[in-house]
Structures are given as C-alpha cells and as structure tokens.
C-alpha cells in the first residue's frame, strides 16, 4: 500500500510540472497577426548560415520562427539561445527529418519527443509547435504530436529556396507572393543556404514596401 502511494506521488511530481508550466495549446498563435507575414526558417540551426540570418533579422527588427532539428539543437545550443535572446520563436522540425507518416510508432515517438526535450533543456520551455518534414502529416501523426503538447503546423508558402533558383528569382517569387496572413517557408540549415541569406534583406524590404509587417508564430 505504501509503495503504491509512493509511486502515485512520484507520478504526480512528474506530471504536475508539465501541466502547470506548459502553455495551453489554445493560447498558441499559429497564424501571422493581421497585416503581417511570418518568416520561418527550417532545418537549422547551422553554424554558418543561422548567424547570418539572425544578423539580418536583427538589423531589420524582424521577428521570425525557427523550426529546428533535434540533433542540431544538441550540437549548437548557443544558436538556439541567440534566437530566444533576439525575440524569435523556436519550434520543432523533428530530430532527423524523416517522413513522419512512414515511420514506426517507436520512431515517431523519438522524432517527436527527443527534439522537444532538447529544446526545453536549452530554453527552459517545451516548444508548442512541430512542423513535419516535407509537410507530411496525417491524423495519426497530428494526434501523437498533440498528445505530447504540440500543434502540428503546415509547411506554409514554399519559397523553393532549397532549389537555389538564383537570388533575384528567389526575391521576386517571395515578395510577389507575400500577403497578409501568409507563413513563408525558408531554410537556414542543413545545406548550402547562401542564396537564402543573400536574398533575405531584399525579401524583407520588398515585403515592407507592400505595406506588410512581420510577426512570429508558435511562441512557447
Ligand atoms: Zn525541413
């Protein structure tokens, strides 16, 4: 009887902090504020490109959302700390970028929980959004993510920056398609993102010229 009581008490101590300190998901804003777009950066952080992106965002006073990889959070925690210090939002993009609809429940568990814990251990709060790689999610994946305290958010408007179309083409594509309420997908991590970095100032200026502002989503 005493053992049962002790076990229950221990369970309570494990569950309580999670329920008390995690942000209620219905309070999480996953859409840009009216009159703004959201710039999102996936697949990072990268020790080469993320600092450049952060410097540009800072110069223009733009707040963005970074969907980061669990492995990279562990490797480059200081970049995550810099994002938070600069007022950006950090959310999950899984650990290793698999297609979540095609992996086992055990793998899904790792891909969802590992980055969540990694981010939490760096910023002190668990992330509240997860953007599945390749925009690939289904009901099973969404339900699993929700059960673990996060909202599955879509890919957003594709800049196709990963195809490296050339800086000018990239600027034109993003600026001409920017409109109020749009979440724009860009990349700062994993591969060669020099075009994205080079295009970013003109993308921001072009969007500003259209009378639009910027707001980040998925703040924990
Ligand atoms: Zn990705």
Boltz pocket constraint, residues with backbone or C-beta under 6 A from the ligand:
constraints:
  - pocket:
      binder: B
      contacts: [[A, 42], [A, 43], [A, 93], [A, 97], [A, 133], [A, 134]]
      max_distance: 6.0
